[in-house]
Amino acid sequence: METATFLDFQKLDIRVGTILNAQPFQKAKRPAYQLTIDFGEGIGVKKSSAQITQKYTPSSLFGKQVLAVVNFPPMQIANFISEVLVLGTYSEGGVVLVIPEQNVKNGDKLG
């Protein structure tokens, strides 16, 4: 495992957003969803590709708050531009999303 410094961590801008839409990503090499996520004023609505199909259905994701890195450069995946990286754990049976324990304001920053 590579060592990271606190300064490395501080470079990440991790925010809370609410999933507005989730749909199967047909052109992805691995099963994934295309997510539309609202990060509130200042950041706005962003898109993400997330390989979370084993534990979630599109309808179960609607309205769910998630944590995502919002300052990575956009990445093209097939015909889709993923603008943020949704955070999750690689757990038994699939990826589990990292979510706030309580509802919070979209755009709140992990600190």
TAPEHU-V670446 format. One record per helix or strand of 2 or more residues. SS is the DSSP state (hx for helix, st for strand). FROM is the first residue (numbers start at 1). TO is the last residue. If there is no record, write none. Layout:
ss,from,to
SS,FROM,TO
SS,FROM,TO
This chain:
ss,from,to
hx,6,11
st,14,24
st,33,38
st,45,50
hx,58,61
st,65,69
st,75,77
st,80,82
st,85,86
st,88,91
st,94,97
